[in-house]
Amino acid sequence: MECVEIRGGKPLYGRVEIQGSKNAVLPILAACILHEGTSRIDHCPRIQDVFDTIMILRFLGCRVWWEDQCLAVDASKVSRCKIPAQIASRMRSSVLFLGALLGRMGRAQLPYPGGCVLGSRPIDLHIAAINELGAKVEEKEGCIFAEGRMLKGKEITLRFPSVGATENIILAAARAQGITVINNAAREPEIGELCRFLQKMGVDIREFSGGRIEIAGETCLQDPKHDLVADRIVAGTYLLAAAITGGRITISRMPQEHMETVTALLKNMGIGIEKHGCDVLVDGSRKRRGIELLETAPYPGFPTDLQSPLMALLAVTEGESRIKENIFEDRFKTAQQLNAMGANIKVREKEAVIRGVPTLYGTRVEAGELRGAAALFLAGLIAEGTTTICSCHYISRGYENICGVLTSLGAEIEELCN
Ligand code: UD1
């Protein structure tokens, strides 16, 4: 799917079931290689990042197959410790194979990771921590070479609670000698998911309040089976889709306990969000208010991944709203595309001022990264006329069959070949 045409203006109605979480499954797939046996992950999403990770796993020597919604990974024969550049350059999470390969093979070679273009996205915290566990890490000609046959547990304090660095340390520590302690670890729910998966594999790993994680390295592991948590960012995107189109959607499998900051903010804006047993009913038909100031922050703060989709909603919400982006400096690039559709958004450094307009107008826009693409889909759903979104391959990285889901809710969408 390279281009998509959306004829906007249709309120969305119906039910959507939320796919398994992308940001949870990627470190879990890397963790599969720690165990010389078969891991099973239920509710695994069929998204491009998962397909690319499957290619990495197969390249390393794993057998990987689908059993309906469950992905099975047999890592009994891992024979390589190098990640191919072609796949790694598409996906930042390929960096997680640094910790996982060190844990399994004592060596790792991977190209500098790619993924969404969101500013410089350094990996200094990952490398410093892996060094502290006793591995020798070198960066040469755009590649990372790491060697450490016998990693030793250590107390590591992160200067910033980086999600990826926390995951890499956990993966490397799972088979290290002794106990590793991480202070100021990331507290995103996806970290808890990785810990639960590793516990099922037999690793003694504990999460404490205040961002402390303790991992006792283990060499004798067992076959885990894990039911993946639903994707809080995808759920948030469909909440916003109901809101922006003024529709009513029932969301099933929404990870409500991980979304309290998001739902509280949307309720404050005037959007109806009600629990009905395990389902959540979203009512976007009420009048909305803007937001004085929203700041993105590490969990439990407002997720940076929903910042662009929220900006699309604020673009058509009466009054002035402000957003401060504290995590990724380049997340505001989508503002330019929204402005091309008639939005009034001014960006200065980390802050965006959004003056709500009555409507947006369909035109040709270009997606630049995954969550920015989601924001353009939302804008297209409300715009007058036809919006053509190019470079849509970004959205396939994280959203399972988004065109099919939106069509089932009443949107008019056509996928174009080029
Ligand atoms: C993960 C998520 C991404 C989400 C982000 C923040 C995955 C696959 N991706 O990305 O969707 O937006 O968390 O919730 O799970 N930093 C450094 N040095 C480092 C590492 C990070 O300075 O070594 C900085 C980054 O530049 C950024 C901040 O820390 O400003 C957050 O990055 P991090 O938490 O590591 O995000 P990712 O793991 O890349």
Residues whose N, C-alpha, C, O or C-beta is under 5 A from the ligand:
A	BS01	UD1	N23 S93 R121 P122 I123 D124 L125 H126 P161 S162 V163 G164 A165 T304 D305 I327 F328
